Amino acid sequence: MERNNFDTTRKFVRVIELKKNGMVEFEFAVGEPELYVEMLLPAKAFEEFSAANHVVTLDATSPLQIAAQESVEDTQWSWSLHQARNSASNK
């Protein structure tokens, strides 16, 4: 039986948007970058949060981000709250 080692010490952040009001909208993941929650914090709190959690920052060119994106692109469940909110506001 193959055992999958889920490493909870690996933590990831991907910034989605820097808001005009100084808030940072971002995705935070533990263990695997494709399993994340969307969060919103003031810029200073975001910096403190990232430092305290020793995060790896992902961007569009990061190999981990590309792998995470490829793993969910083919599913009907690949959406985010950020995308849904932007889609709804454009109607």
C-alpha positions in Angstrom: 0.0 0.0 0.0 1.4 3.4 -1.0 1.6 5.9 1.7 1.2 9.6 0.9 3.2 11.8 3.2 1.3 15.0 3.8 3.9 17.4 5.2 2.1 20.0 7.4 5.3 21.9 7.8 5.2 23.0 4.1 3.0 26.2 3.9 2.3 28.2 0.8 0.9 31.7 -0.1 -0.2 33.1 -3.4 -1.3 36.7 -3.5 -4.4 37.2 -5.6 -4.9 40.9 -5.3 -3.7 44.0 -3.4 -6.8 46.0 -2.6 -6.9 49.8 -2.8 -7.8 49.9 0.9 -4.5 48.2 1.8 -5.9 44.7 2.2 -4.1 41.7 0.7 -6.3 38.9 -0.7 -4.4 35.6 -0.9 -4.6 31.8 -0.9 -3.0 29.9 2.0 -2.2 26.3 1.8 -0.7 23.7 4.2 1.0 20.5 2.8 0.0 20.8 -0.8 -0.5 24.1 -2.8 -3.7 22.9 -4.4 -5.5 22.6 -1.1 -6.0 26.2 0.1 -8.2 28.7 1.7 -8.8 32.2 0.5 -7.9 34.9 3.1 -7.9 38.6 3.4 -5.6 40.6 5.8 -4.2 44.1 6.1 -0.8 44.3 4.5 1.2 44.4 7.8 -0.8 41.5 9.2 -0.2 39.6 5.9 3.6 40.1 6.2 3.5 39.0 9.9 1.3 35.9 9.0 3.7 34.9 6.2 6.8 35.3 8.4 5.3 33.4 11.3 4.3 30.5 9.0 7.5 30.4 7.0 5.6 30.3 3.8 6.8 29.6 0.3 5.4 32.4 -1.9 3.9 31.1 -5.2 3.5 33.0 -8.4 2.3 32.0 -11.9 5.8 30.8 -12.8 6.4 28.7 -9.7 6.7 25.0 -10.5 4.5 24.2 -7.5 1.9 26.7 -8.7 1.9 25.3 -12.2 1.6 21.7 -10.9 -1.3 22.7 -8.6 -3.1 24.5 -11.4 -2.7 21.6 -13.8 -4.1 19.2 -11.2 -7.5 21.1 -11.0 -7.9 22.5 -14.5 -9.7 19.5 -15.9 -12.3 19.4 -13.2 -15.7 21.0 -12.9 -14.8 22.0 -9.4 -11.9 24.3 -10.3 -13.1 27.7 -9.2 -12.3 30.2 -6.4 -14.3 32.6 -4.4 -12.3 35.4 -6.0 -13.3 34.3 -9.5 -17.0 33.9 -8.5 -17.1 37.3 -6.9 -15.5 39.0 -10.0 -17.8 37.1 -12.3 -20.9 38.1 -10.4 -19.8 41.8 -10.3 -19.3 41.8 -14.1 -23.0 40.9 -14.7 
